[in-house]
Amino acid sequence: MFSDGLLYRSINQFVGSYTSHYIGVPLHKSYYSTISQTTCKNSRNSVDGRVYNTGFNEKNFSLLLGYQKGNNYSHFNITYYDNEQGIPDGSRNPETRQFTKQIHEAEEDVMENRPIVSDKELNSYSLSPLHQNIRHLRIYTNNHYETSIGDFYANVGYQRNNRIEYNHPTQTSQAGMFVRLNTLNYSFRFIPNNTGNFEFSFGANGMLQNNKNKDATDFPIPNYNLTDTGVFAYAKWSKNRWNVSGGVRYDHRNLRWDDFYVATDPATGFDRQVSAGTPDANHQFSAYQKKFNGVSASLGASYKLASQLYIKANIGRAYRAPNITEMASNGLDPGAHIIYLGNKNFDPEFSFQQDLSLIASYRDFSGEINAFNNNMDNFIYLTMLLDKDGKPQTDAQGNRTYQYQQAKARLYGLEAYFALHPQALKGWTLSNSIALVYGFNKNPEFKDKGTNGEYLPLIAPLKWLGKLEKNFTLRKNNWKNITPMVEAEYNAAQNRYLGLNQTESYTPSYFLMNIGISSEWKVGNKSSLMCNLQVNNVFDRAYQSHLSRLKYFEPQETINTGYRGIYNMGRNFALKLVFSY
């Protein structure tokens, strides 16, 4: 796969299996492994040209070992992900709008005086010294065993995530942020043998989590320990045209952290983690512990209106405890270029949702429409803070400050899908999907205020996606098929945004076209090679997604061009090869 600046340098894959017999029952053993590396230089678009510090270098490894005996199986999985990625900040020369780069620290870093990034740096695969490194190790197993009284499922996994962000141009080996997150996940479920029209299951799942700050200079969250435990029960009844199902779940969370102190290191001039008795130490995080509890439940039913036509309805109450970022944040996230402030007094989110769906599946067409309404208590969202002059509150590098808030909220909308696949025009498919969501802050203070507080942030606008494709079956010289396609995407303007305190801004509509072609060849008796070539954003349209944070990455005023922030990727090419055997 490649795009303008994107190149897969190597990919290796090994798959195999074999079958033996044990006491007359087939025993199937399997193994699967992949190794890949992706290198990308800075992306480009028609407005910004090459966007400085958007390149990355990504490595992936996965291994699966498993066996199956009858309907029983056990799988053991290991995955490792290593991503080095640039950290764009959008700083530019105020007269030419060319990208500039940071070479000084703190007060010495005057943004208007930053040097312009050279063409060589913009077109290089080498990463800037200011980048982040994410290393994620995951080891997990999933198992299923049948017993005389029912089926038992067990999943256990361990994850270690290291996130390192380098944001010091004068000491490039010194991490600005370095957090290590260890997580143990578990899930157990038992399904007794069904009786009559009833199905029943129950189980438990949860996680143990520990976060620790390592050798760094910025500490946006504390060292913490988190324990999640949940138990649940689910039942389903089916008869004639009816299916009725329901479930209930109880969750408990225990979150705690200890006192955390920070002081300036006289040797480097940067902050570092210190003990409580260190002179001039700053008490960054005070010791804290809180427990959260919540009950979730749902009840739903489906009815068969006709042979291929169904109607579904569901009501449910959901629970979500605040996460560590929403509660404890107190500092800069270098990779996001945002100073986050949390709130330790937050309560859990609760929601009451209703869904109604109509589903059709016929020979020549199929479709589905889903409408939902969700009323939420204690909804958590972000809003920007202003300084005394009414401007965004920023530090010397232009990083803005956001604080988490909580209020009643309402979300409602619909999703719809419709596809034509007429048998009279064999191989032709025309599919369409549409999604629309509205979000409102129900705090009485913002009633009828519109963009000045009534609308929730980070709500996607109306989106339509259409695709026309034709599959030609060839069966000639081992060439099995060829499928050209054309795809159109329309995103409406988002004028329902959180403009209060300049948290968000209006996003205009945009229309994108993609084209592609795929084909498959038979290689040998059991092997095949599939090739897919796609051109995205064919007309190189300049646009900004409403949900992109890069939209706001232009910290200082520049020449009056009508453009602001970083734009999404322009025309790009993708090639994918899949070999199956």
N, C-alpha and C positions, 0 to 999 in steps of 0.2 A: 504494500500500500504506500502511495506517495502523494504528495501535493506539492504546491509551489513552495519549496523549502522543507519538504518532509520526505524522508527516505528511510525505508526499512533496510538496515545493513545486513542483518542475518536473521534467519529463523530456522530452527531445527525441531523436529517432532518425532517421537518414537511411540508406537502403539502396538500392543500385542495381547494375546490371550491364549489360554489352552484349557482343555477339559479333561478331567480324570474321573474315576468312579470310586465311590467310597460306600461300602455296604449296599451296593445296588443303586445308590442315588447319585446322579451326575453332580460332580463338583467342578464349578467353573471358576477359574482364576483369571484375573485380568490386571493389566498394568498400562499406565498411560503417562507420558512425560512430554513437556514442551519447554523449549527455551527460545526466547526472542529478544531482540534489541531494536529499539527505534531511536533514531536521531533526527532532530528537527531544528532547522535554523529559524530565525525570526519570521513570523507570519507577515502577510502583506494585505493591503486593501487599497482601493483607488483614492482614498482620502489621505491616509497616513503614510502610504508607501510601506516600507519595512517598519514594523513596530518593534522598537528596541526592547530587548530582554524578554521576548516571548518564546525563545527556543527552549528545547528540553532534550534530555537523554534518558531513555527509559529501558529498563531490563526486567524481564519476567521469567520466572521458572515455576513449573508445577509438576507434581508427581502424584499419581494415584495408584494404590495397590488395593486389590479387593478380591473377594471370593464370594461365590453364591452356591448354596446347596439347597436345591428345591426352591422354595420361596423365601428362604432365609439368606441374608447377606450381611457382610461387613465391609466397609470401605474405609481406607486410611488415606488421608490427603495432606499434602504439604504444598504451600504456595509461598513464593517470595517475590516481592515487588520492590524495585529500587528506582526511584525517579529523581533526577536532578533537573530542576526547572527554574528558569529565570523569574525574577520578581519585577515586573514592570511598574513604574510609578507615574508615567505619563508626563514627566517634566519636559518642557520645551523652551526653545528660545522664543521670547515674547514677540520678536519682530518677524521671524521666518517660520515659526512653528516647527522647526526641526527638533528632533529629540535630543535631549541633553542628558548627561550622566553625573551622578554624585561622586565627588572625589575627596570631599572634606567631611568633617564630623561637626555635629551640633551647631554652635553659633558661627563657626567658620564656614558652614555650608550655606552660602547665599544663593538661592535658587536661580536668580536672574543672572548670576555669573558662572553658572555651570558650563563646562565646555560642550560643544556640539559633538554628537556621536558620529564617527567617521563612516563612510560607505563600507569600508572593509569590515568594521565591527558589525554593521547592520546585516551584511551578507555572509557572516561567518557561522560555522557550526559550533564554534567555541562559546561556552557560556560565560557570562559576565561573572566577576568575583562576587557580585551581589545576587545570590540565588538561594534556593531552598533545596533540601534533600529529604525525601520521604522514603523510609525503609520499613516495609511491613512484612512480617513473618506470620504465617497462619498454619497451624497444625490442627487438624480436626478429624473426627471419625463419625460416621453415621451407620446405624445398625438396625436391622429388623429381624425379629424372630417370632415364629408362630409357636403357640403353646396350646394345650388342650382346652384352655378357657378363653383364649383370645390372642391378639397380636400385640407385641411390645416393640416400641421404637425408642431408641436412645441415641442422642447426639451430644458430643462433648468436644469443645474446641478451645485452643489457646491461641492468643494473638499478642504480638509485640509490635508496637508502632513507635518508631523513632522519627520525630519531625525536627529538623535542624534548619534554621534560617540564618544566612550570613548577610548582615546588613551594615558592616563596618568597612568602608572603602580604605581606611588607613591601616586596618589590621584584618585582612581578608580571611585569615584562618580562625578568627574569633567569632563564635556563633552569637548572633543577637538573641535567638531563642533556641532552646534545645530541651524538648520534653520527651519523656519515655513513658508510654502508656502500655501497661500489661493488663490483659483481659482474659478471664476464664468464663466461657459460656457453656451452659448446659441446658438440655431439654429432654424430658422423658414423657412418653405418652402411651397409654394402654387403651386398646379397643377390644372390649369383650365380644365374644361371639354374639351376633345379632339374633334377636328374638322377634319373629313376625315382621311387622312393618317398621320396627324401631331400630335405629343405630345410636350407639352411645360411646363416648370416649371421655377420658379425663387424664390430667397430667400436671406437670409442673415444669417451669423453666426460669431462668434468671442468669445473673452474671456477678462475678467478683471483679472489681477493677481498682487498679492502683496507678496513680500518675506521679511522676517525679521529675522535677526540674534538674537538669544537669548543668554543665559548665556553660553559662550564658550570661548576657547582660540585661535582657528584658524578661520579665516574669509576669505575663498577663494572667495566669491562673496559678493557684497554689498547688502544693503537693497534697493529694487527697486520696481517700479510700471510699469506695462506693460498693454497696451490696444491694442487689436487686433480687427479689424473690416473687414469683407469681404462681398461682394455682388456678386451674380452670376445669370446667366441665362443659360438654357439648352434646346435644341430642338432636336427632333428625327423625321425622315421621313421614312416610310416603304411602299414598294410597290413591289409586286411580289417577286422576289428573292433578292431585295435590302433592306438594312437598312443603313441609313446615319444619323449620330448624331454629334452634336457639341455643344460647350459651351464656355462661356467667364466668367472670374472672375476678380474682382479688390480687392486687399488687402491693408490695411493700418495698420502700427504698430507704436505706440508711446512708447518709452522706456526712462525712466529717473531714476536717483538716486541722492541722496544728498551726501555731503561730509561725509566721514567716517574716524574716528580717532581711533587709537589703542595705548595703553601704557602698560608698564609692571606694574603689581600689586605687590607692594613691599611685601605684606603679603604672596603671593603664588609663586611669581616668574614667573607667566604665564601672557600672554597678555590678555587684556580685552578691550571692547569697551568703549571709553570715549568721553567727549565733546571736542569741538575745543580748549578751553582755558586750557586744562590740561597740566601741565609742561611735557616736553619731549615726547609729543604725536607724533605719526607717522601718517602722512596723507596717510592712506592705499588706499582710493578711493577718487578721486576728483569728485565733482558734475558734472553731465553729462546728456544731453538729446539729443535724435536723433529720427527722424521720417523716416520710410521706406515705400515705395510704390511700388506696382508691379502689372502687368497685366498677367494673365495666360489665355491660350486658347487652345482648342483642336478640331480636326476634324477627324472623323473616319468613316469607311464604312465596311460593311460585305456583301458578295455575296454568295449565295447558289449555289455551283458548281454542286451538285447532291443531292439526297434525304437526305443523311446523311453526306455530306461533305461541309465545309464552309471555306472561306478565309476571313481574316480580315486585315485591314490596318489602321494605325492611325498616325497622326503627332500632336505634342503638344509642347507648350511653358509653362514652369513651373517657379514658383517664390518661393523663401524661404528666409525669413529674418534671419540674424544671431541670435542665442539664447544668453542668458545671460552668459553662460559659455564661449562661443567663444569670446565674446566681453570684459567681465569684469574680468575674472579670474585673481587672484593675490595672490596665496598662496596654501597651502597644502590641498588636499582632503584626510583626514586620512584613509577613507575606501578604496580608490583606491591606496594609497601609491604613489601618483603622485602630484607633484607641477605643477599646470597649470598656464600659462600666456596667457592672451587674447589680443585682439587688438580692440581698440575703433574705429579705422578708417575703419573697414570692410564695404564693400558694400553688398547688397543682392546677393544671388545666383540666376542665371537664367540658364535655360537649354532648349535645343531644341532636342526633342526625336522623333524617328521614330520606329514604331513597325510593324511587319508583322507576322501573325499567320495563321496556317492551322489546322483545327479541324475536326476530323472524329469520328463518333459514330455509330457503326454497332452492329449487334446482337452478333457476336463472338469476336469482338475486338473494341477498341477505342483508340484514341491517340490525341495528340496535340503537336505542335512545335511552339515556339515563339522566334523570333529573334528581337533584339533591338539595337539601336545605340543612344547614348546620348552625345551631346556636351554641356559642361557647362562653364559658365563664373563665375568667382569669387568663385570657388569651395574651401571650407574650409576643411583643414586637419591638423593633428598633426605631428610635428616632434620633435625629442629629441634635447636638447641642450648639447654641450660639454664644458668642462672646458679648461683652458689654456694648459693642457697636452694632450688634445684630447680624454679624457675619459668622460663618461656620467657625467653630472653635478648633484651631489647629495647632500643631507644634511647629518647630522651625523647618521641618521637612515637608510641611503641608499635609500631614496626616490628620484626618478629621476625627472628631470624638463623637461616638454614638453611645446612647444609654438604653438599656432594656426597660420597657414599660409593661404594664399589665392592665387589661380592661375587658369588659364584655365585648363580644364581637359576633358578627354573623357572616357566614359564607354560604352562598348559594350559586347554582349554575347548572349546566348540563353538558353532557358529552354525547355525541352521535356518530354513528358509523353506517355507511351504506355502500354496497358493492354490487355491481352488475357483472355477471359471468354467464351470459346466455349460451345455451348449448348449441343454438343455431350458428353462433359465431365462435366456434371452438378455439380455445386458447386465448381469447380476449378477456381482459379484466379491467374494469374501471372502478376504482375505490375512492371513497371520500370520507374524511373524518373532520369533525369540528368540535372545539372545546371552548367553553365560556365560563368564567368564574367572576363573581362580584364579591368584594369583601368590605365590610363596614365596621368601623369602631362605634360601639353602642354606648360609649361614655356620654352622658347627657350634655357634657361641656361642648361636645363636637357635633351636636345635632344640627343638621342642615348646613354644616360648614364646608361641605365638599372637600376640595383639595387641602383645606386648612385644618385637617384633622379627622374628617369623617371617613375617609377612605383608608383602608389598610395598605401597608407597604408590601412590595414584592408580590404583587398579584399579576399574573400573566394576562395579556389582552386576548381578545377573540383571535383564535387561530384556526385556519382551514388548511387541510392538506389533501391534495388530489393526486392520483397516480393512474396512468394508463399504460398497460403493458400487454404484449402479445407473445405467447409461447409457441414457437415453431418446433415441432417434433421432426427430427431429420432422419435418424436411424441410418446414417450413411457413413461408411468408412469409420465406424466407431464414434462418429460425431452425433451425440444424442439429441441435443436441442440448442436453440439460440433464442434469447428473450430480450428484445429491446424495450425500453421504457422511457417515459417522460413524466416528470413530477413537478407539481407546482405547489408553492407554499405562500400563504397570505397571512400576515400578522397585522391586525387592525391597530390603529392609533390607541395608545393608552392615555386617556385623559382623566381616568379615575386613579390618581396617584396621591401619595402622601407628600404634599408640598409644604406642610408645616415644618418650620425651621430648616427648610431647604433639604429635607431628608431625601426626596426624590424629585424628578422633573418629568415633564411631558415627553413622551416618546412617539414620534410619527410612525405611520404605517409603512410597511414595505412588502414587496412581492419578489419572491425568488423562484428561479427555474433550475431544475436539475435534470440531467439526462444520463442514461446509462445503458449498458448492454452486458448480458451475462450468457455464458455458454458452458456446456459440460461435455467432456469426452470420456469414453470408456477406455481404460488402460488395463489390458489383461482381462482375466476372467472376473475378478472381484473388485478391481480398483477403478477409480475414476478421478478426473481432474476437473475442477470447476474454476472458471475464471470470471471475474466481475470487474468491469471498468465503469467508473462513474465520474461525471463532471458536475461539481456542485457550484451553485451561484454562477450559472453560465454567462450571464450578462454583467458579471463583476459589479453587482449592485452594492453601493455603500449604504450600510445600515447599522443600527445599534439595537441589540435585544434589550427589552425593558428590564430583564433580570440580570444583565451584565453589570458587574461593579466597575468594569473598565470604562463604562460610560461617564464616570465621574472623575477619571484620572487625568486631570489637567489643572494642577493646583494654582497656577497663576494665570492672570488674564493674558491673552495673546492677541495677535492682530485680528481685526474684525473680518473673519472669513465665513461666518455662519456655522462653523464646525466647532464642537467642543468635546473633549474626551477621546478615548480610543474606540475605533470602529471594529466591527466583527470581520472575520476573514473574508477576503474577496474570492475570486474564482480559484478553485482548487480541484485537483485530480486525485482520484483514489483507484488503486489497482489491488485486487485481492485474489489470491490463489489458494485453493483448498484441495489437498490431495487426500483422498479417502481410500482405505484398503482394509 
